[in-house]
């Protein structure tokens, strides 16, 4: 196993395949579940935004969206168990190996056609993996996709136009690799409009730099009480390395990560002043 600088096992290969089979096959034994746990919180926030800001179809930007998992769960009321069975069921391993990307896409397009969105919403995905974005867009999970590394580069004029008018920004696990630099560039693409934000971030990564950067942009952050399972450690070595990182960051892992699971916390950030469709500074996409 290879490990990154944080101590986590490197799973880069599962995000760059032409379809999600490797993603779900690798993550299933690890019990990866944070998108499912995040789903009701995101759904509630989207509804609250729609009702309070009078936006009929909120535009959601999912940072680190990979194959559009959050979009599939929220738009079509899919579940992680359903997606594991769809892409990563061991009993169908031989069948899956012989199944083409187009065949998978056909099944996913049928899913999108057969289910009315649980609530009207438009999903834009941001990721550094062109393959994952292409699949999510072709499957109908995403309505638009932005292939960019905003850690390294400013958004292009086209990308800024894609970000404009975003109502909510969400993520489930990319913060720590994605930093406040990316979030600032997304917000700056909005003009003076400020989207709401909800980020599930692993406890091993300090959230303070993000909170401080957002505060400078006019946000107030609330840290939701409780923790959320992300996945099991891939090996005892990964657990040891991650616990070392947490100790260095002053995070107490007793009773949580020390017992074998990675945990995330939910951070909600909203602008000090409301920003809705009547805001003259809100750009339209």
C-alpha positions, 0 to 999 in steps of 0.5 A, a space after each residue: 500500500 502507498 500512503 500520502 503525506 497525511 498517512 492515508 492510503 492512496 486511493 487515487 486510482 479509483 477516481 480516474 477510471 472510466 466508470 465507477 466500478 473500481 470506486 465502489 469495489 474498493 470502498 465497499 469493504 471499507 464501509 465508506 458511508 459518509 455520503 449516505 449520512 450526509 444526505 439528510 443534512 444536505 436535503 434539509 439545507 437545500 429545502 431551507 435555502 429554497 424556502 427562505 431564499 425563494 429559489 425554485 431550483 437551487 444550484 448546488 456545487 459539489 466540490 470533489 464530486 468524483 462520479 456524482 455520488 452526492 447528486 445521485 443520492 439527492 436528485 434521484 433518492 438513490 442510496 449507497 447500498 443501491 449504488 454498491 449493488 449497482 457497481 460493486 457487488 462481488 456476486 456480479 464481478 465476472 458480469 461487471 468485468 465484461 460489461 462496457 462503460 456504455 452499458 453501465 451508462 445506459 442503466 444509469 440513464 434509465 435510473 435518471 429517467 425513471 425517477 423524478 428528482 426527490 426535490 428540484 435541484 441542479 448539480 454542478 460537479 467540480 473535480 480534478 478527474 476528467 474521467 469521473 466528471 465525464 461519467 457523472 455528466 453522461 449518466 445524468 447525475 450532474 447537470 454541469 461539470 467543471 474540470 479544474 484544480 483550483 488549488 493550483 490555478 485561478 478559474 478560467 472565464 468559462 469556469 467562473 461562468 459555470 460557478 456563477 449563481 451557485 446557491 449551495 457549496 457542499 463536499 463530503 471528504 475532499 477538504 484537507 486535500 482541497 483547502 480554503 484556496 479553492 473555496 475562496 476562488 469559488 466564492 470570488 467567482 460569485 461577485 458579491 453573492 454568497 452561497 451557503 456551504 456545508 462541508 463534511 471534513 475529516 477530523 484529522 484535518 484542521 478546519 480553522 484555516 477554512 473558517 478564517 478564510 470564509 470569515 474574511 469573505 463575510 461568513 459565519 460558521 457553525 460546527 454541528 455537534 456529533 461526528 459521522 463515520 467516513 470509512 474503516 481504516 484500510 490497514 493497521 499501518 494506515 490507522 497508525 499513520 493517521 493517528 500520528 497525524 491527528 496527534 500532531 494536530 492536537 486532535 484526540 482520537 480516543 473512542 473514535 479513530 483509535 477504534 478503527 474508523 475515520 470520522 468527519 464533522 459537519 461545518 455549516 457556513 452562511 453569509 452574515 446577510 441573506 443572498 437570494 434571487 432579488 439580490 442585485 449582485 447575484 449573477 445568473 448562470 
